[in-house]
Amino acid sequence: MKELLEIIAKNLVDYPDKVTVSEIQGDRSVVLELKVAPEDMGKVIGKQGRIAKAIRTVVKAAAIHEDTRIVVEIVQ
């Protein structure tokens, strides 16, 4: 899932080399933290959070096949 999130984010932003995804294992879920350049934050979030919601939906749908719960957080 980490690779999927990274590919999606790198295709959205102007500075793909500054995209990092860190994975934090929890008891019942996995938290993926997405960090991008400050200039690209708006492109990843989108108007009214639509892009961020779409990213979360795609990653959660892919996680169903692996039977895990994924939480995507966009951090600075």
PyRosetta script that sets phi, psi and omega in degrees:
from pyrosetta import init, pose_from_sequence

init()
pose = pose_from_sequence("MKELLEIIAKNLVDYPDKVTVSEIQGDRSVVLELKVAPEDMGKVIGKQGRIAKAIRTVVKAAAIHEDTRIVVEIVQ")
pose.set_psi(1, -33.5)
pose.set_omega(1, 179.6)
pose.set_phi(2, -59.9)
pose.set_psi(2, -43.5)
pose.set_omega(2, -179.3)
pose.set_phi(3, -66.5)
pose.set_psi(3, -39.5)
pose.set_omega(3, 178.9)
pose.set_phi(4, -61.4)
pose.set_psi(4, -46.6)
pose.set_omega(4, 179.3)
pose.set_phi(5, -62.5)
pose.set_psi(5, -40.0)
pose.set_omega(5, 180.0)
pose.set_phi(6, -64.9)
pose.set_psi(6, -42.2)
pose.set_omega(6, 179.0)
pose.set_phi(7, -63.7)
pose.set_psi(7, -45.2)
pose.set_omega(7, -179.9)
pose.set_phi(8, -61.4)
pose.set_psi(8, -47.4)
pose.set_omega(8, -177.2)
pose.set_phi(9, -65.0)
pose.set_psi(9, -42.4)
pose.set_omega(9, -178.5)
pose.set_phi(10, -64.0)
pose.set_psi(10, -28.7)
pose.set_omega(10, 178.3)
pose.set_phi(11, -80.0)
pose.set_psi(11, -13.2)
pose.set_omega(11, -179.3)
pose.set_phi(12, -93.9)
pose.set_psi(12, -27.8)
pose.set_omega(12, -168.0)
pose.set_phi(13, -98.9)
pose.set_psi(13, 166.7)
pose.set_omega(13, 176.4)
pose.set_phi(14, -84.5)
pose.set_psi(14, -26.5)
pose.set_omega(14, -178.3)
pose.set_phi(15, -118.8)
pose.set_psi(15, 77.7)
pose.set_omega(15, -176.5)
pose.set_phi(16, -66.4)
pose.set_psi(16, -21.3)
pose.set_omega(16, 179.4)
pose.set_phi(17, -72.1)
pose.set_psi(17, -15.4)
pose.set_omega(17, 179.8)
pose.set_phi(18, -96.3)
pose.set_psi(18, 4.7)
pose.set_omega(18, 178.4)
pose.set_phi(19, -81.9)
pose.set_psi(19, 126.0)
pose.set_omega(19, 174.7)
pose.set_phi(20, -132.8)
pose.set_psi(20, 142.6)
pose.set_omega(20, 177.6)
pose.set_phi(21, -125.8)
pose.set_psi(21, 122.8)
pose.set_omega(21, 176.2)
pose.set_phi(22, -111.9)
pose.set_psi(22, 144.3)
pose.set_omega(22, -175.5)
pose.set_phi(23, -112.4)
pose.set_psi(23, 127.9)
pose.set_omega(23, 179.0)
pose.set_phi(24, -119.6)
pose.set_psi(24, 117.6)
pose.set_omega(24, -179.6)
pose.set_phi(25, -81.1)
pose.set_psi(25, 130.9)
pose.set_omega(25, 175.4)
pose.set_phi(26, -112.6)
pose.set_psi(26, -173.1)
pose.set_omega(26, 179.1)
pose.set_phi(27, -67.1)
pose.set_psi(27, -49.7)
pose.set_omega(27, -176.7)
pose.set_phi(28, -117.3)
pose.set_psi(28, -4.0)
pose.set_omega(28, -175.7)
pose.set_phi(29, -145.8)
pose.set_psi(29, 170.9)
pose.set_omega(29, 177.1)
pose.set_phi(30, -120.7)
pose.set_psi(30, 130.5)
pose.set_omega(30, 177.8)
pose.set_phi(31, -103.2)
pose.set_psi(31, 125.1)
pose.set_omega(31, 175.6)
pose.set_phi(32, -106.8)
pose.set_psi(32, 120.1)
pose.set_omega(32, 178.6)
pose.set_phi(33, -101.1)
pose.set_psi(33, 120.9)
pose.set_omega(33, -179.6)
pose.set_phi(34, -101.6)
pose.set_psi(34, 124.0)
pose.set_omega(34, 176.4)
pose.set_phi(35, -119.0)
pose.set_psi(35, 132.8)
pose.set_omega(35, 177.2)
pose.set_phi(36, -131.7)
pose.set_psi(36, 171.1)
pose.set_omega(36, 176.4)
pose.set_phi(37, -63.2)
pose.set_psi(37, 146.9)
pose.set_omega(37, -179.5)
pose.set_phi(38, -55.9)
pose.set_psi(38, -32.4)
pose.set_omega(38, -179.7)
pose.set_phi(39, -69.4)
pose.set_psi(39, -23.9)
pose.set_omega(39, -177.0)
pose.set_phi(40, -95.9)
pose.set_psi(40, -0.5)
pose.set_omega(40, -176.1)
pose.set_phi(41, -59.2)
pose.set_psi(41, -41.3)
pose.set_omega(41, 179.8)
pose.set_phi(42, -65.3)
pose.set_psi(42, -33.2)
pose.set_omega(42, 179.8)
pose.set_phi(43, -70.9)
pose.set_psi(43, -32.3)
pose.set_omega(43, -179.7)
pose.set_phi(44, -80.1)
pose.set_psi(44, -34.0)
pose.set_omega(44, -179.5)
pose.set_phi(45, -82.7)
pose.set_psi(45, -45.0)
pose.set_omega(45, 179.3)
pose.set_phi(46, 80.2)
pose.set_psi(46, 173.5)
pose.set_omega(46, 178.6)
pose.set_phi(47, -67.7)
pose.set_psi(47, 126.9)
pose.set_omega(47, 179.9)
pose.set_phi(48, 54.4)
pose.set_psi(48, 26.0)
pose.set_omega(48, 175.9)
pose.set_phi(49, 75.9)
pose.set_psi(49, 18.3)
pose.set_omega(49, -176.2)
pose.set_phi(50, -67.5)
pose.set_psi(50, -40.8)
pose.set_omega(50, 179.6)
pose.set_phi(51, -66.6)
pose.set_psi(51, -44.0)
pose.set_omega(51, 179.1)
pose.set_phi(52, -60.5)
pose.set_psi(52, -41.0)
pose.set_omega(52, 179.0)
pose.set_phi(53, -65.9)
pose.set_psi(53, -39.8)
pose.set_omega(53, 178.4)
pose.set_phi(54, -65.6)
pose.set_psi(54, -40.7)
pose.set_omega(54, 177.6)
pose.set_phi(55, -61.4)
pose.set_psi(55, -46.1)
pose.set_omega(55, 179.6)
pose.set_phi(56, -61.8)
pose.set_psi(56, -39.8)
pose.set_omega(56, 179.9)
pose.set_phi(57, -63.7)
pose.set_psi(57, -44.9)
pose.set_omega(57, -179.3)
pose.set_phi(58, -64.5)
pose.set_psi(58, -43.8)
pose.set_omega(58, -178.8)
pose.set_phi(59, -67.2)
pose.set_psi(59, -41.4)
pose.set_omega(59, 178.4)
pose.set_phi(60, -65.0)
pose.set_psi(60, -38.2)
pose.set_omega(60, 178.4)
pose.set_phi(61, -65.1)
pose.set_psi(61, -39.9)
pose.set_omega(61, 178.0)
pose.set_phi(62, -69.1)
pose.set_psi(62, -30.7)
pose.set_omega(62, -179.0)
pose.set_phi(63, -72.0)
pose.set_psi(63, -22.2)
pose.set_omega(63, 178.8)
pose.set_phi(64, -60.1)
pose.set_psi(64, -36.4)
pose.set_omega(64, 179.8)
pose.set_phi(65, -66.6)
pose.set_psi(65, -26.7)
pose.set_omega(65, 179.4)
pose.set_phi(66, -96.7)
pose.set_psi(66, 1.6)
pose.set_omega(66, 177.9)
pose.set_phi(67, 57.4)
pose.set_psi(67, 44.1)
pose.set_omega(67, 175.9)
pose.set_phi(68, -128.3)
pose.set_psi(68, 159.8)
pose.set_omega(68, 176.6)
pose.set_phi(69, -103.8)
pose.set_psi(69, 124.2)
pose.set_omega(69, -176.9)
pose.set_phi(70, -114.0)
pose.set_psi(70, 135.5)
pose.set_omega(70, 173.5)
pose.set_phi(71, -119.6)
pose.set_psi(71, 125.7)
pose.set_omega(71, 179.4)
pose.set_phi(72, -105.1)
pose.set_psi(72, 124.3)
pose.set_omega(72, 176.6)
pose.set_phi(73, -119.1)
pose.set_psi(73, 135.7)
pose.set_omega(73, 176.7)
pose.set_phi(74, -103.4)
pose.set_psi(74, 116.3)
pose.set_omega(74, -175.5)
pose.set_phi(75, -121.0)
pose.set_psi(75, 161.6)
pose.set_omega(75, 177.9)
pose.set_phi(76, -98.1)
pose.dump_pdb("model.pdb")
